Amino acid sequence: MNLGKFILAAITTNPNRVPSGTTVFVCDDKEQMDYYATNLEAILDGIAHAITDEVYIIVKH
C-alpha cells in the first residue's frame, strides 16, 4: 500500500490554530518550533512546511 502525501505532525505555538486529527507538538516560541521541525523532519522522514508564523506541518511526500 502506498499512501502518497499526508500530514505526519503539526507544530505550533497556538494550539487553537491546529485542528484535531494529527499529532500536535505545542511549543513556547518560534525558536522551539524550528528545533522541533528540524528534528521531526529527520525522525519521521518528512518535510516541514510553514503554514503560518504559528504553525508548521510535517508532510510525507
VEXMIKE-475978 format. One record per residue: x, y, z of N, C-alpha, C in turn. Coordinates in nm, 2 decimals. Layout:
+--------+--------+--------+--------+--------+--------+--------+--------+--------+
!    n.x !    n.y !    n.z !   ca.x !   ca.y !   ca.z !    c.x !    c.y !    c.z !
+--------+--------+--------+--------+--------+--------+--------+--------+--------+
!      X !      Y !      Z !      X !      Y !      Z !      X !      Y !      Z !
...
+--------+--------+--------+--------+--------+--------+--------+--------+--------+
//
This chain:
+--------+--------+--------+--------+--------+--------+--------+--------+--------+
!    n.x !    n.y !    n.z !   ca.x !   ca.y !   ca.z !    c.x !    c.y !    c.z !
+--------+--------+--------+--------+--------+--------+--------+--------+--------+
!   0.08 !  -0.12 !   0.00 !   0.00 !   0.00 !   0.00 !   0.09 !   0.12 !   0.00 !
!   0.06 !   0.22 !  -0.08 !   0.13 !   0.35 !  -0.09 !   0.03 !   0.46 !  -0.06 !
!   0.06 !   0.54 !   0.05 !  -0.03 !   0.64 !   0.09 !   0.00 !   0.78 !   0.03 !
!   0.10 !   0.80 !  -0.05 !   0.13 !   0.93 !  -0.11 !   0.15 !   1.03 !  -0.01 !
!   0.09 !   1.15 !  -0.02 !   0.11 !   1.26 !   0.06 !   0.01 !   1.26 !   0.18 !
!   0.07 !   1.29 !   0.30 !  -0.02 !   1.30 !   0.42 !   0.06 !   1.37 !   0.53 !
!  -0.01 !   1.43 !   0.62 !   0.04 !   1.51 !   0.74 !   0.08 !   1.41 !   0.85 !
!   0.21 !   1.42 !   0.89 !   0.26 !   1.33 !   1.00 !   0.24 !   1.40 !   1.13 !
!   0.26 !   1.53 !   1.14 !   0.25 !   1.61 !   1.27 !   0.23 !   1.75 !   1.24 !
!   0.19 !   1.82 !   1.34 !   0.18 !   1.97 !   1.34 !   0.26 !   2.02 !   1.46 !
!   0.32 !   2.14 !   1.44 !   0.40 !   2.20 !   1.54 !   0.35 !   2.35 !   1.55 !
!   0.32 !   2.39 !   1.67 !   0.25 !   2.52 !   1.69 !   0.29 !   2.59 !   1.82 !
!   0.27 !   2.72 !   1.82 !   0.28 !   2.80 !   1.94 !   0.14 !   2.83 !   1.99 !
!   0.04 !   2.80 !   1.90 !  -0.10 !   2.83 !   1.93 !  -0.19 !   2.71 !   1.90 !
!  -0.22 !   2.62 !   2.00 !  -0.29 !   2.50 !   1.97 !  -0.43 !   2.52 !   1.92 !
!  -0.49 !   2.64 !   1.94 !  -0.62 !   2.67 !   1.88 !  -0.62 !   2.68 !   1.73 !
!  -0.50 !   2.69 !   1.67 !  -0.49 !   2.71 !   1.52 !  -0.48 !   2.57 !   1.45 !
!  -0.47 !   2.46 !   1.53 !  -0.45 !   2.33 !   1.46 !  -0.57 !   2.24 !   1.49 !
!  -0.63 !   2.19 !   1.39 !  -0.75 !   2.10 !   1.41 !  -0.70 !   1.97 !   1.46 !
!  -0.80 !   1.90 !   1.52 !  -0.77 !   1.76 !   1.57 !  -0.75 !   1.67 !   1.46 !
!  -0.69 !   1.55 !   1.49 !  -0.68 !   1.45 !   1.38 !  -0.53 !   1.42 !   1.35 !
!  -0.44 !   1.49 !   1.40 !  -0.30 !   1.47 !   1.38 !  -0.22 !   1.49 !   1.51 !
!  -0.10 !   1.44 !   1.52 !  -0.02 !   1.46 !   1.64 !   0.02 !   1.61 !   1.64 !
!   0.01 !   1.68 !   1.75 !   0.04 !   1.82 !   1.77 !   0.14 !   1.84 !   1.87 !
!   0.25 !   1.91 !   1.84 !   0.35 !   1.95 !   1.93 !   0.34 !   2.10 !   1.96 !
!   0.31 !   2.13 !   2.09 !   0.29 !   2.27 !   2.13 !   0.42 !   2.33 !   2.18 !
!   0.47 !   2.44 !   2.13 !   0.60 !   2.50 !   2.16 !   0.57 !   2.63 !   2.23 !
!   0.68 !   2.68 !   2.30 !   0.67 !   2.80 !   2.37 !   0.70 !   2.92 !   2.28 !
!   0.78 !   2.90 !   2.18 !   0.82 !   3.02 !   2.09 !   0.87 !   2.97 !   1.96 !
!   0.90 !   3.06 !   1.87 !   0.94 !   3.03 !   1.73 !   1.07 !   2.94 !   1.73 !
!   1.16 !   2.98 !   1.82 !   1.29 !   2.90 !   1.82 !   1.27 !   2.76 !   1.85 !
!   1.18 !   2.73 !   1.95 !   1.15 !   2.59 !   1.98 !   1.07 !   2.52 !   1.87 !
!   0.99 !   2.59 !   1.80 !   0.92 !   2.54 !   1.68 !   1.02 !   2.49 !   1.57 !
!   1.12 !   2.58 !   1.55 !   1.22 !   2.55 !   1.45 !   1.30 !   2.42 !   1.49 !
!   1.33 !   2.41 !   1.62 !   1.40 !   2.30 !   1.67 !   1.32 !   2.17 !   1.65 !
!   1.20 !   2.17 !   1.69 !   1.11 !   2.05 !   1.67 !   1.10 !   2.02 !   1.52 !
!   1.08 !   2.12 !   1.44 !   1.06 !   2.09 !   1.29 !   1.18 !   2.03 !   1.23 !
!   1.30 !   2.08 !   1.26 !   1.42 !   2.02 !   1.21 !   1.44 !   1.88 !   1.25 !
!   1.41 !   1.85 !   1.38 !   1.43 !   1.71 !   1.43 !   1.32 !   1.62 !   1.38 !
!   1.20 !   1.66 !   1.38 !   1.09 !   1.58 !   1.33 !   1.10 !   1.54 !   1.18 !
!   1.16 !   1.64 !   1.10 !   1.18 !   1.61 !   0.96 !   1.27 !   1.48 !   0.95 !
!   1.38 !   1.48 !   1.03 !   1.47 !   1.37 !   1.02 !   1.41 !   1.24 !   1.08 !
!   1.35 !   1.25 !   1.19 !   1.29 !   1.13 !   1.26 !   1.18 !   1.07 !   1.18 !
!   1.09 !   1.15 !   1.13 !   0.97 !   1.10 !   1.06 !   0.99 !   1.08 !   0.91 !
!   1.11 !   1.12 !   0.86 !   1.14 !   1.12 !   0.72 !   1.04 !   1.19 !   0.64 !
!   1.01 !   1.32 !   0.68 !   0.92 !   1.41 !   0.62 !   0.98 !   1.54 !   0.59 !
!   0.90 !   1.63 !   0.54 !   0.94 !   1.77 !   0.51 !   0.85 !   1.87 !   0.59 !
!   0.92 !   1.97 !   0.65 !   0.85 !   2.07 !   0.73 !   0.80 !   2.18 !   0.64 !
!   0.68 !   2.23 !   0.66 !   0.63 !   2.34 !   0.58 !   0.57 !   2.44 !   0.68 !
!   0.61 !   2.57 !   0.67 !   0.55 !   2.67 !   0.75 !   0.41 !   2.71 !   0.69 !
!   0.31 !   2.69 !   0.76 !   0.17 !   2.73 !   0.72 !   0.15 !   2.87 !   0.75 !
!   0.18 !   2.91 !   0.88 !   0.17 !   3.05 !   0.92 !   0.29 !   3.07 !   1.02 !
!   0.30 !   3.19 !   1.08 !   0.41 !   3.21 !   1.17 !   0.39 !   3.12 !   1.30 !
!   0.27 !   3.07 !   1.32 !   0.24 !   2.99 !   1.44 !   0.23 !   2.84 !   1.41 !
!   0.23 !   2.80 !   1.29 !   0.21 !   2.66 !   1.26 !   0.30 !   2.61 !   1.15 !
!   0.37 !   2.49 !   1.18 !   0.44 !   2.41 !   1.08 !   0.37 !   2.28 !   1.07 !
!   0.37 !   2.22 !   0.96 !   0.33 !   2.08 !   0.94 !   0.45 !   2.00 !   0.89 !
!   0.45 !   1.87 !   0.93 !   0.55 !   1.78 !   0.87 !   0.47 !   1.69 !   0.78 !
!   0.51 !   1.68 !   0.65 !   0.44 !   1.61 !   0.55 !   0.52 !   1.50 !   0.49 !
!   0.46 !   1.39 !   0.46 !   0.53 !   1.28 !   0.39 !   0.49 !   1.30 !   0.25 !
!   0.59 !   1.31 !   0.16 !   0.57 !   1.33 !   0.02 !   0.59 !   1.19 !  -0.05 !
+--------+--------+--------+--------+--------+--------+--------+--------+--------+
//
